[in-house]
């Protein structure tokens, strides 16, 4: 696989920490384009760093790879505290992390689930297996993280979501979803089968460690609650959190701290 690599070591001390932030450019063979990505590396005093687990952290609709690092400066502290590398890829303005069945230029499932981890594993000292990878995100990225993990359990061993849009059917005519998977009337199968709330019905070869979180005042709250109840009925082990809050960075900045603890436990297990 061909990649072009550009790294700018910013040597930022996020929130007074020794974590280092790299900006890398990853070439996608699937889309024939380069996209930037943030990599937050914990400070490790050894001359030859030990292989590290990686949390892939996805942005939301209309966001970019810069969102998390600019909005939640404590990510560097979490990386240091837990010995976890955090990777924030660019998922496009409204990709929903799909390989679009109607737009061949949009191959974000392949990019995020295959090409980005392959690049990260080739450049950094990581644990190159599902036991060393987790994926989570906010809003569009919350749905994306579950969608990618359930469809690619050989790549990711754990997944999370914060305020995720768990049922695409609740967002008809919103968020450019129809531009990615087609009109609900003519492409209804994608709206049904690619919604996380239905995707969980597919049998998994390997189990996933699952955590998701949504605020009581969030417009995606009802769908998250339904997903939680459906998982309970199906006997799918998971951690579910709901607390006061809405669809905002104040909420996600708090939620991601708990998810990093969850993923650290998964990696140690």
C-alpha positions, 0 to 999 in steps of 0.5 A, a space after each residue: 500500500 502506497 502512502 505519502 507521509 508528512 509529519 510536523 512535530 508540534 512538540 505541544 505540551 497539552 495542559 502542561 503535559 509531555 504528550 507530543 502532537 504530530 500532524 501527518 498526511 495519509 494517502 488513500 488509495 481508495 479515494 486517490 487523495 491525501 487527508 491530514 490526521 492528528 496523532 497524540 503520542 504519550 511521553 514514554 521515557 524509554 529510548 525505544 518505546 514499547 508498542 502502544 495501544 491506539 484509540 481512534 477518535 472521530 469527529 462529527 458532521 461538518 467537523 475535521 481532524 482538528 476538532 478534538 485536539 483544539 476543543 479538548 486540550 486534556 487529550 494530551 493528559 489522558 494519553 500520558 496518564 493511560 499510555 495510549 496513543 490517540 489518533 484523530 483522522 479526517 472523516 470529511 465534512 459529511 461522510 458518515 464514515 461510509 463507503 458510499 454506494 452512490 458516490 464512488 469518490 467517498 470511501 471512508 469506511 475503507 480509509 478509516 478502518 483499513 488505510 489509516 490503521 495500516 499507516 499508523 502501524 507502519 510508522 509508530 510503535 503500536 500493538 497491530 491487532 484488534 486487542 490494541 485498537 479502539 474507536 470512538 467519536 461524537 455525533 456522526 463520529 459516534 455512529 461511525 465508530 460503532 458502524 466501523 467496529 461492528 463491520 470490522 471487528 478484526 480491526 477494532 476490539 473496542 468501540 464507543 460513542 458520544 451523542 451518536 446518531 444511532 438510527 439514520 432513519 431519524 435523520 432523513 433529509 438531514 446531515 447529508 445522509 441521503 447524499 452518501 447512501 441514497 434517497 430513503 425511498 429508493 435505497 431503503 436497504 442502506 438506511 435500514 441495514 447501515 443504522 447502528 440500531 439494526 447493525 447490532 443484530 449481525 452475529 459477530 465472530 469476535 466480541 466487542 467491548 462497548 461503551 456509549 454515552 448521551 445527554 438527556 437533552 440531546 436530540 439523539 437521546 431517544 435513539 441512544 436509549 432505544 439502542 441500549 434497551 435493544 442491547 439489553 434484550 439481545 444480551 449484548 454486554 456494554 456500558 451505557 451512560 446518560 447524564 444531564 447535557 446536550 449536543 455540545 463540546 462541554 458534554 463531549 469533553 467530559 464524556 471522552 475522559 470516562 471513555 479513555 478509562 474504559 479503553 485503558 481497562 480493555 487494553 490491560 485486559 
